[in-house]
Amino acid sequence: MTGSQKASSGSHDYPGSHPSVILDRDPIGPLRNKARGRLLTVIGVLIVVVLVAWGIVGRRNHLADLRDVANEEAVPDVQVIAPAPGPQTRSLSLPGTIKAWYSAPIYAQVSGYVRLWYKDYGAPVKAGDLLATIEAPGLDEQFETAKANLAVAQAKYKLAAVTAKRWKALSGTQAVSQQEVDVQAASAESQAAQVQAAQHEVARYQALEQFKRVVAPFDGVVTSRNTDVGAYVNAAGGDASSRGGSSELFSVADIHEMRVFVSVPQDYSAMLKPGLTATLSLSQFPDRQFKAAFETTANAFNAQTRTVVTELTVDNPDHAIWPGTYTDVHFTTSADQNVLIVPEQSLLFRAQGMQVALAGPDGKVHLQDVKLGLNLGQTVQVLSGLKATDRLVNNPSAGLLDGEAVHVVPGAPGIAPAPEFKPSGQAGGASLPKHLTSAQRPEVEAARAGTGE
C-alpha cells in the first residue's frame, strides 16, 4: 500500500485527522463547475432574450401586416370604364292594343221579340246583310192606326176644301158674309195641315217597320251575338215611347285593316311624325312580324301617365289579326352618336343632383355633376358634364365621397360592364390587392382575363 493510499485509508479511519491529508484532491473541479453553471445561465438568458426579441419583432411585423391590410381594405376597389358614344339607332318597345278599323254595336230600333237570327259569331257579312228579324205587333197596330188617321184627315180636308170653294163662290153676295167665307177657307187650310201631319206619322211608322229587319252597316265580320230567338228587345233610342234598358244584339267589325293604339312616353314623343314605322309582335305568331305605319296622335299628354296616345295602322288582308289583340310595338329611330351614354348603375343620386364618380390620375375620386338626356333602357344619355376621355367609376357605392382614395382594378368576380363600355384600368394591368386570400386571387385573375386585361 502506498503512502497516499494509506493517507486515504487513514482519513477514513480517523475523521478528526489533520486536513493536510486531502491536499492530493483536484482543486480546479469546483471552479470549472461554477463556470459551467454561469455559462449555462448566460446561454439561457440569451435564448430568452432572443425569443423575446423574436416575438417582439414578429408581433411588430404582424401589426405592420395588419396595418397594411387595414389600409388596403380602407381603400375601396373600383372598376373604371370609358363613356361610350350613343347608338346609331334607338329602340323602344311598348305594349299596344289592336282594334278594328270600324266597330259598331248594333241595337234594336223597335221593341219586340226576335223572330230569327241569321248570322252567328265570326260570320262574314256585307253591308245590308240581314242579321235578325223582330216581331213587333204593337208597332204594326200603330202603323195601321197612323194610316187610318191619314185617311180620316184626307177625307176631312176634302170636305173642307169643297165647302170653302162653295163659300168662296157666294162671296160678294147677300147670302153669306165675308167673315164666314174666311172661316171656311181657314178650315180648309187647317185640314190640309192635318193631312200633312198624318202623312208624316205614317212615314215615321213605315220607317220603324223597316227596323224590324236588323242589317249589317258595313262589310266585316260578326264579333258578337247577344240575343236569341224569342228574346224580347227594347228599342234603343229609335222609339221615344219605349221604356226599359236596351242591350246590343250584334257587333260587327271591319278588319281588312287594323288600328294599333299605344301610349308613348313624353321623352320619345319627338319621334312621332309621318313616316315612322313600327314592328308588331303577337304571342300567337311567334315567328311572324307585322309592319305598322304611323297614323296620328292625340297631340296631348295624359296628366297622370305623361304619355300620348298614338295610332298606327297595319294591313290585315288575311284577317289573321283580331280586334282586342295585345301586341308588343317595337319602334326604331335614328339617334345622335355625338351624345355620350353611360350605364344606369354608374349614376349617383345625390342632393346636389345627378352625379358620376370620376377616377383621377392621383387615385382619388371626383364627383362630377351631369345633365342627363333620354333613358335608353339600361343606358342613359349624358348631355353635359362628361368627356369621352373621362375614367368613369362603374357601379359606385352610395357612400363614395368626393376626394376619397380608390384602388382601380380591371374587374371583379360577377361584375362586368356592358360590351360597349371599354374598361379603363391601370396601364399595364393593375396588381392584385394584397389582402386577397389564395382562394380569391384565382377568381380575380379569371375576371381580369374575361375583360381582356
C-alpha positions as CSV (number, residue, x, y, z in Angstrom):
1,M,0.0,0.0,0.0
2,T,1.4,3.4,-1.0
3,G,1.6,6.4,1.2
4,S,-1.3,8.1,-0.5
5,Q,-3.4,5.0,-0.1
6,K,-2.6,4.9,3.5
7,A,-3.4,8.5,4.0
8,S,-6.6,8.0,2.2
9,S,-7.3,4.9,4.3
10,G,-6.2,6.8,7.4
11,S,-8.6,9.6,6.6
12,H,-11.5,7.3,6.6
13,D,-10.3,5.7,9.8
14,Y,-9.7,9.0,11.5
15,P,-12.2,11.6,10.8
16,G,-10.5,14.1,13.1
17,S,-7.1,13.8,11.4
18,H,-5.3,16.9,10.0
19,P,-6.5,18.5,6.8
20,S,-3.2,18.1,5.1
21,V,-4.1,14.5,4.3
22,I,-6.6,15.8,1.5
23,L,-4.2,18.1,-0.4
24,D,-3.8,15.4,-3.1
25,R,-7.5,16.1,-4.4
26,D,-8.2,18.3,-7.7
27,P,-8.7,21.9,-6.6
28,I,-10.0,23.2,-10.2
29,G,-13.1,21.0,-10.3
30,P,-15.4,23.3,-8.3
31,L,-14.3,26.3,-10.3
32,R,-14.9,24.5,-13.5
33,N,-18.4,23.5,-12.4
34,K,-19.2,27.0,-11.3
35,A,-18.0,28.5,-14.6
36,R,-20.1,25.9,-16.5
37,G,-23.2,26.9,-14.5
38,R,-22.6,30.6,-15.2
39,L,-22.2,29.8,-18.9
40,L,-25.5,27.8,-19.0
41,T,-27.2,30.7,-17.2
42,V,-25.9,33.2,-19.7
43,I,-26.9,30.9,-22.6
44,G,-30.4,30.6,-21.1
45,V,-30.7,34.3,-20.7
46,L,-29.5,34.8,-24.3
47,I,-32.0,32.3,-25.5
48,V,-34.8,34.1,-23.6
49,V,-33.7,37.4,-25.0
50,V,-33.6,36.1,-28.5
51,L,-37.1,34.5,-28.1
52,V,-38.4,37.8,-26.6
53,A,-36.8,39.8,-29.4
54,W,-38.1,37.4,-32.0
55,G,-41.6,37.7,-30.5
56,I,-41.5,41.4,-30.4
57,V,-40.2,41.6,-34.0
58,G,-42.8,39.1,-35.1
59,R,-45.6,40.9,-33.4
60,R,-44.4,44.2,-34.9
61,N,-44.3,42.7,-38.3
62,H,-47.7,41.2,-37.8
63,L,-49.0,44.5,-36.7
64,A,-47.5,46.1,-39.8
65,D,-49.1,43.5,-42.0
66,L,-52.5,44.1,-40.2
67,R,-52.0,47.8,-40.8
68,D,-51.2,47.3,-44.4
69,V,-54.3,45.0,-44.8
70,A,-56.4,47.6,-43.0
71,N,-55.1,50.3,-45.2
72,E,-55.8,48.2,-48.3
73,E,-59.3,47.4,-47.2
74,A,-60.0,51.0,-46.3
75,V,-59.3,52.0,-49.9
76,P,-62.3,50.6,-52.0
77,D,-61.7,48.7,-55.1
78,V,-63.4,50.3,-58.2
79,Q,-63.7,49.4,-61.8
80,V,-63.4,52.3,-64.2
81,I,-64.9,52.4,-67.7
82,A,-64.9,55.0,-70.5
83,P,-68.2,56.6,-71.6
84,A,-69.5,55.2,-74.9
85,P,-70.8,57.1,-78.0
86,G,-74.5,57.0,-78.5
87,P,-76.0,54.3,-80.7
88,Q,-76.9,54.9,-84.3
89,T,-80.5,53.9,-83.7
90,R,-82.8,54.0,-80.7
91,S,-85.2,51.1,-80.0
92,L,-88.3,51.3,-77.9
93,S,-90.8,48.6,-77.1
94,L,-94.2,49.4,-75.7
95,P,-97.4,47.5,-75.1
96,G,-100.3,48.2,-77.5
97,T,-103.8,47.2,-78.2
98,I,-105.2,46.4,-81.7
99,K,-108.7,47.5,-82.6
100,A,-110.8,47.0,-85.7
101,W,-110.8,49.6,-88.5
102,Y,-114.5,50.1,-87.8
103,S,-116.5,48.5,-85.0
104,A,-120.2,49.0,-84.5
105,P,-122.5,47.7,-81.8
106,I,-126.0,47.1,-83.3
107,Y,-129.1,47.8,-81.2
108,A,-132.8,47.2,-81.9
109,Q,-134.7,50.3,-83.0
110,V,-138.1,48.8,-82.3
111,S,-139.3,46.9,-79.3
112,G,-140.5,43.3,-79.8
113,Y,-139.4,39.7,-80.0
114,V,-136.6,38.2,-82.0
115,R,-138.2,36.1,-84.7
116,L,-135.0,34.7,-86.2
117,W,-131.3,35.5,-86.3
118,Y,-129.2,34.7,-89.4
119,K,-125.6,35.5,-88.6
120,D,-123.6,34.0,-85.8
121,Y,-120.1,34.7,-84.3
122,G,-117.4,35.1,-86.9
123,A,-119.7,35.2,-89.9
124,P,-118.6,37.4,-92.7
125,V,-121.2,40.0,-93.8
126,K,-121.7,42.6,-96.4
127,A,-123.4,45.9,-95.9
128,G,-127.1,45.4,-95.8
129,D,-127.0,41.7,-95.0
130,L,-129.8,40.6,-92.8
131,L,-128.7,39.7,-89.2
132,A,-132.1,39.2,-87.5
133,T,-135.8,39.9,-87.7
134,I,-138.0,41.3,-85.0
135,E,-141.7,40.7,-84.5
136,A,-143.4,44.0,-83.2
137,P,-147.2,43.5,-83.2
138,G,-147.6,46.8,-81.2
139,L,-145.7,48.7,-83.9
140,D,-147.8,47.0,-86.6
141,E,-151.0,48.2,-85.0
142,Q,-149.6,51.7,-84.6
143,F,-148.7,51.8,-88.2
144,E,-152.2,50.7,-89.2
145,T,-153.7,53.4,-86.9
146,A,-151.5,56.0,-88.5
147,K,-152.7,55.0,-91.9
148,A,-156.3,55.2,-90.8
149,N,-155.8,58.6,-89.3
150,L,-154.3,59.7,-92.6
151,A,-157.4,58.6,-94.4
152,V,-159.6,60.4,-92.0
153,A,-157.5,63.6,-92.3
154,Q,-157.7,63.4,-96.1
155,A,-161.5,63.0,-96.0
156,K,-161.9,65.9,-93.7
157,Y,-159.6,68.0,-95.9
158,K,-161.6,67.1,-99.0
159,L,-164.8,68.1,-97.4
160,A,-163.3,71.4,-96.0
161,A,-161.9,72.2,-99.5
162,V,-165.2,71.7,-101.2
163,T,-167.0,73.7,-98.5
164,A,-164.5,76.5,-98.8
165,K,-164.9,76.6,-102.6
166,R,-168.6,76.9,-102.3
167,W,-168.5,79.7,-99.7
168,K,-165.9,81.5,-101.8
169,A,-168.3,81.3,-104.8
170,L,-171.0,83.0,-102.7
171,S,-168.6,85.7,-101.6
172,G,-169.8,89.2,-102.5
173,T,-173.5,88.4,-102.4
174,Q,-176.0,89.0,-99.7
175,A,-176.2,85.2,-99.0
176,V,-173.0,84.9,-96.9
177,S,-170.8,87.3,-95.1
178,Q,-167.1,87.7,-95.8
179,Q,-166.3,86.5,-92.3
180,E,-167.9,83.2,-92.9
181,V,-166.1,82.8,-96.2
182,D,-162.8,83.4,-94.5
183,V,-163.6,80.9,-91.7
184,Q,-164.3,78.2,-94.3
185,A,-161.1,78.9,-96.2
186,A,-159.0,78.8,-92.9
187,S,-160.7,75.5,-92.0
188,A,-159.7,74.0,-95.4
189,E,-156.1,75.1,-94.8
190,S,-156.2,73.6,-91.3
191,Q,-157.4,70.3,-92.7
192,A,-154.6,70.3,-95.2
193,A,-152.1,70.7,-92.4
194,Q,-153.7,67.8,-90.6
195,V,-153.2,65.7,-93.7
196,Q,-149.5,66.5,-93.8
197,A,-149.1,65.6,-90.2
198,A,-150.9,62.3,-90.7
199,Q,-148.7,61.6,-93.7
200,H,-145.5,62.2,-91.6
201,E,-146.8,60.0,-88.9
202,V,-147.4,57.2,-91.4
203,A,-143.9,57.8,-92.8
204,R,-142.4,57.5,-89.3
205,Y,-144.1,54.2,-88.6
206,Q,-143.2,53.0,-92.0
207,A,-139.5,53.7,-91.2
208,L,-139.8,51.9,-87.9
209,E,-141.3,48.9,-89.8
210,Q,-138.0,48.7,-91.7
211,F,-136.1,48.5,-88.5
212,K,-137.8,45.1,-87.8
213,R,-135.0,43.9,-90.1
214,V,-131.6,44.2,-88.4
215,V,-128.9,44.5,-91.0
216,A,-125.1,44.9,-91.2
217,P,-124.0,48.6,-91.5
218,F,-120.8,47.7,-93.5
219,D,-118.6,44.9,-94.7
220,G,-117.0,42.9,-91.9
221,V,-117.4,40.1,-89.5
222,V,-119.8,39.5,-86.7
223,T,-117.8,39.6,-83.5
224,S,-120.6,39.1,-81.1
225,R,-124.3,37.9,-80.9
226,N,-126.1,38.7,-77.7
227,T,-129.6,37.6,-78.5
228,D,-131.6,34.6,-79.4
229,V,-134.9,33.5,-80.9
230,G,-137.8,34.6,-78.8
231,A,-135.8,37.2,-76.7
232,Y,-137.6,40.4,-76.0
233,V,-135.6,43.5,-77.0
234,N,-136.2,47.2,-76.3
235,A,-135.7,50.0,-78.7
236,A,-132.5,51.9,-78.2
237,G,-133.4,55.5,-78.9
238,G,-135.4,54.9,-82.1
239,D,-138.7,54.8,-80.3
240,A,-139.2,57.7,-77.9
241,S,-142.2,55.9,-76.4
242,S,-140.3,52.8,-75.4
243,R,-139.2,52.2,-71.8
244,G,-136.6,50.0,-70.2
245,G,-133.0,49.3,-70.8
246,S,-131.6,48.1,-74.1
247,S,-128.6,45.9,-75.0
248,E,-126.7,45.3,-78.2
249,L,-127.9,42.5,-80.4
250,F,-124.8,42.1,-82.5
251,S,-121.3,43.6,-83.0
252,V,-119.8,44.0,-86.5
253,A,-116.2,44.9,-87.1
254,D,-114.3,45.8,-90.3
255,I,-110.9,44.1,-90.0
256,H,-109.5,44.5,-93.5
257,E,-107.1,47.0,-91.8
258,M,-106.4,47.4,-88.1
259,R,-105.7,50.3,-85.8
260,V,-103.0,50.0,-83.2
261,F,-103.1,52.2,-80.1
262,V,-100.0,52.7,-78.0
263,S,-99.1,55.2,-75.2
264,V,-95.7,56.7,-76.0
265,P,-93.8,58.4,-73.1
266,Q,-93.2,62.1,-73.3
267,D,-89.4,61.6,-73.7
268,Y,-90.0,59.8,-77.1
269,S,-92.7,62.0,-78.4
270,A,-90.4,63.8,-80.8
271,M,-90.1,60.7,-83.0
272,L,-93.8,60.7,-83.6
273,K,-94.1,62.1,-87.1
274,P,-95.3,60.9,-90.6
275,G,-93.0,58.2,-92.0
276,L,-92.4,56.5,-88.7
277,T,-92.8,52.7,-88.8
278,A,-93.0,50.0,-86.2
279,T,-92.9,46.2,-85.9
280,L,-95.7,44.3,-84.1
281,S,-95.0,41.1,-82.2
282,L,-98.0,38.9,-81.4
283,S,-97.8,36.0,-79.0
284,Q,-99.9,33.7,-81.2
285,F,-97.5,34.3,-84.1
286,P,-94.0,33.9,-82.5
287,D,-92.3,33.5,-85.9
288,R,-94.1,36.3,-87.7
289,Q,-93.9,40.1,-87.5
290,F,-96.3,42.8,-88.8
291,K,-95.3,46.2,-90.2
292,A,-97.3,49.1,-88.9
293,A,-97.3,52.7,-90.1
294,F,-97.8,55.9,-88.1
295,E,-101.3,57.4,-88.5
296,T,-101.8,60.2,-85.9
297,T,-101.5,61.1,-82.2
298,A,-103.8,62.8,-79.7
299,N,-101.5,65.8,-79.6
300,A,-101.9,65.9,-75.8
301,F,-100.3,64.1,-72.9
302,N,-102.1,62.3,-70.2
303,A,-101.5,64.2,-67.0
304,Q,-101.3,61.1,-64.9
305,T,-99.0,58.9,-67.1
306,R,-97.2,61.6,-69.2
307,T,-97.9,59.6,-72.3
308,V,-99.5,60.4,-75.6
309,V,-102.0,58.1,-77.3
310,T,-100.6,57.2,-80.7
311,E,-102.4,55.5,-83.5
312,L,-100.8,53.1,-86.0
313,T,-102.3,51.2,-88.9
314,V,-101.5,47.7,-90.1
315,D,-102.8,45.8,-93.1
316,N,-104.8,42.6,-92.4
317,P,-105.6,41.1,-95.7
318,D,-105.8,37.5,-94.4
319,H,-107.8,38.5,-91.2
320,A,-105.1,36.9,-89.1
321,I,-105.1,39.8,-86.6
322,W,-108.3,40.1,-84.5
323,P,-109.7,43.1,-82.6
324,G,-108.7,43.3,-79.0
325,T,-105.3,41.6,-79.5
326,Y,-102.4,42.6,-77.2
327,T,-99.2,43.4,-79.1
328,D,-95.6,44.5,-78.4
329,V,-94.9,47.5,-80.5
330,H,-91.2,48.0,-81.4
331,F,-90.0,51.4,-82.7
332,T,-86.6,52.0,-84.2
333,T,-85.4,55.6,-84.9
334,S,-82.1,57.3,-85.7
335,A,-80.1,58.7,-82.8
336,D,-77.3,61.2,-82.3
337,Q,-74.0,59.4,-81.9
338,N,-72.3,62.5,-80.6
339,V,-74.2,62.2,-77.3
340,L,-72.3,60.0,-74.8
341,I,-74.0,57.3,-72.9
342,V,-73.3,55.7,-69.5
343,P,-74.8,52.6,-67.8
344,E,-77.5,53.4,-65.3
345,Q,-75.6,51.8,-62.4
346,S,-72.8,54.4,-62.8
347,L,-75.1,57.2,-61.7
348,L,-75.2,58.7,-58.2
349,F,-78.4,60.3,-56.9
350,R,-77.3,63.0,-54.5
351,A,-78.9,66.1,-53.0
352,Q,-76.8,68.2,-55.4
353,G,-78.4,66.4,-58.3
354,M,-77.3,63.7,-60.7
355,Q,-73.6,62.9,-60.5
356,V,-71.0,60.4,-61.7
357,A,-67.7,59.4,-60.0
358,L,-64.6,60.1,-62.0
359,A,-61.3,58.3,-61.1
360,G,-58.4,60.8,-61.3
361,P,-54.7,60.1,-62.1
362,D,-53.9,60.7,-58.4
363,G,-56.1,57.7,-57.4
364,K,-58.8,59.9,-55.9
365,V,-62.5,60.2,-56.8
366,H,-64.1,63.4,-58.2
367,L,-67.9,63.7,-58.1
368,Q,-69.0,65.3,-61.4
369,D,-72.4,66.9,-61.9
370,V,-74.0,65.7,-65.2
371,K,-77.1,66.6,-67.2
372,L,-79.0,63.5,-68.5
373,G,-80.9,63.1,-71.7
374,L,-83.0,60.2,-72.8
375,N,-83.2,56.9,-70.8
376,L,-82.4,54.2,-73.4
377,G,-83.3,51.3,-71.1
378,Q,-80.0,50.1,-69.4
379,T,-78.1,53.2,-70.5
380,V,-78.7,56.9,-70.2
381,Q,-77.6,59.8,-72.4
382,V,-75.3,62.4,-70.8
383,L,-75.9,65.8,-72.4
384,S,-73.2,67.7,-70.5
385,G,-70.6,67.3,-67.7
386,L,-68.7,64.3,-69.2
387,K,-66.0,63.8,-71.8
388,A,-65.1,60.8,-73.8
389,T,-61.7,60.6,-72.2
390,D,-63.0,60.5,-68.6
391,R,-62.5,57.5,-66.4
392,L,-65.9,56.7,-65.0
393,V,-66.4,54.5,-61.9
394,N,-68.7,51.7,-62.8
395,N,-71.3,50.9,-60.1
396,P,-70.0,53.3,-57.4
397,S,-71.2,52.8,-53.8
398,A,-73.7,55.2,-52.4
399,G,-71.3,56.2,-49.7
400,L,-68.5,57.2,-52.1
401,L,-67.2,60.7,-51.2
402,D,-65.5,63.4,-53.3
403,G,-61.7,63.2,-52.9
404,E,-61.8,59.7,-51.5
405,A,-58.9,57.4,-52.4
406,V,-59.8,54.4,-54.5
407,H,-57.9,51.4,-55.8
408,V,-58.6,50.8,-59.6
409,V,-58.9,47.2,-60.6
410,P,-59.7,45.8,-64.0
411,G,-62.7,43.8,-62.8
412,A,-64.4,41.9,-60.0
413,P,-65.9,38.4,-60.0
414,G,-69.5,38.5,-61.2
415,I,-69.4,42.2,-62.2
416,A,-68.6,43.2,-65.8
417,P,-69.6,46.3,-67.8
418,A,-71.6,46.1,-71.0
419,P,-69.7,45.4,-74.2
420,E,-69.9,49.0,-75.4
421,F,-68.2,50.3,-72.3
422,K,-64.5,49.6,-72.5
423,P,-62.7,49.0,-69.2
424,S,-60.3,51.8,-68.4
425,G,-57.9,50.2,-65.9
426,Q,-54.3,51.0,-65.0
427,A,-51.7,50.9,-67.7
428,G,-50.0,47.5,-68.0
429,G,-52.6,45.9,-65.7
430,A,-53.1,46.5,-62.0
431,S,-51.6,44.3,-59.4
432,L,-53.8,42.2,-57.2
433,P,-54.7,43.7,-53.9
434,K,-52.5,42.4,-51.1
435,H,-55.4,41.5,-48.8
436,L,-56.9,38.9,-51.2
437,T,-56.8,35.3,-50.0
438,S,-55.3,32.5,-52.0
439,A,-58.9,31.4,-52.9
440,Q,-59.9,34.9,-54.1
441,R,-56.9,35.6,-56.2
442,P,-57.7,33.0,-59.0
443,E,-61.3,34.5,-59.2
444,V,-59.9,38.0,-59.7
445,E,-57.4,36.8,-62.2
446,A,-60.1,34.9,-64.1
447,A,-62.3,38.1,-64.1
448,R,-59.4,40.1,-65.5
449,A,-58.8,37.5,-68.2
450,G,-62.5,37.7,-69.1
451,T,-62.3,41.5,-69.6
452,G,-59.2,41.2,-71.7
453,E,-56.8,42.7,-69.2
